[in-house]
């Protein structure tokens, strides 16, 4: 059912809010990728351990995939 005229819009995203794609674009423009950001959190020993572990869990699939791709290309193929 449509809103009656004169009633302000409620809910939804705040005007000017930063969404995920825009945030990643801003970080990439600064030379920081999301993976670099997470690795920085992991390496920061002053950060809380739970935050560091959560960052490690989030970064693991990406970094392990890169590791796997790089290492499988270097292996000789079996006949």
C-alpha positions in Angstrom: 0.0 0.0 0.0 1.5 3.4 -1.0 2.4 6.0 1.6 -0.1 8.9 2.0 1.1 12.2 0.5 2.9 14.4 3.0 4.1 11.5 5.1 7.9 11.5 5.3 9.8 8.4 4.1 11.0 6.3 7.1 13.6 3.5 7.2 16.2 2.5 4.7 19.8 3.6 4.2 20.8 7.0 5.5 21.5 9.6 2.8 25.2 9.7 2.1 26.0 6.5 3.8 28.9 4.4 2.6 28.0 0.9 1.3 30.3 -2.1 1.0 31.2 -1.4 -2.7 32.0 2.3 -2.1 34.0 1.4 1.0 36.1 -1.1 -1.0 36.6 1.5 -3.7 37.8 4.1 -1.2 40.3 1.7 0.3 41.5 0.6 -3.2 42.0 4.2 -4.2 44.2 4.7 -1.1 46.2 1.7 -2.1 44.8 -0.7 0.6 42.8 -3.7 -0.5 40.4 -5.4 2.0 42.9 -8.3 2.4 45.7 -5.8 3.2 43.5 -4.2 5.8 42.7 -7.5 7.4 46.3 -8.6 7.4 47.2 -5.3 9.1 44.7 -6.1 11.9 46.2 -9.6 12.2 49.7 -8.2 12.5 48.8 -5.5 15.1 49.7 -7.1 18.4 48.0 -4.3 20.4 44.6 -5.3 18.9 42.3 -7.5 20.9 42.8 -11.3 20.2 39.2 -11.9 19.3 39.3 -9.2 16.7 42.6 -10.5 15.3 41.2 -14.1 15.1 38.0 -12.9 13.3 40.2 -11.0 10.8 42.3 -14.2 10.3 39.2 -16.2 9.7 37.9 -13.7 7.2 41.3 -13.5 5.4 42.1 -17.2 5.3 39.9 -18.2 2.3 41.4 -15.5 0.1 45.0 -15.9 1.1 44.8 -19.7 1.1 43.3 -19.7 -2.4 46.1 -17.4 -3.7 48.6 -19.7 -2.0 47.0 -22.8 -3.6 46.9 -21.2 -7.1 50.5 -20.1 -6.9 51.8 -23.4 -5.7 49.9 -25.6 -8.1 51.2 -23.8 -11.1 54.8 -24.4 -9.9 54.3 -28.2 -9.5 55.2 -30.4 -12.4 52.2 -32.2 -13.9 52.1 -36.0 -13.6 51.6 -38.1 -16.7 
